[in-house]
């Protein structure tokens, strides 16, 4: 084996070792794969990129929802104070 082939072989071995140690295989339904194909932003986007992007969006939406729930809970006492009084209730019956 000449020196160039040796370097390529060494590079391939290191690359495959890196890939094998940092990736995993998961089982998903074929319908999920079809949905992932439809969700791609561009044709050569990998599933790994797509799933990472989806995770980022999901986490951001989850944070916003938690903030919305927090605001709702801290506003509840004031809303009861403003809307839950007898004057308002008698006005509704008029």
Secondary structure as GFF3:
##gff-version 3
##sequence-region A 1 94
A	DSSP	alpha_helix	3	22	.	.	.	ID=ss1
A	DSSP	alpha_helix	30	39	.	.	.	ID=ss2
A	DSSP	alpha_helix	47	83	.	.	.	ID=ss3
A	DSSP	alpha_helix	86	93	.	.	.	ID=ss4
###
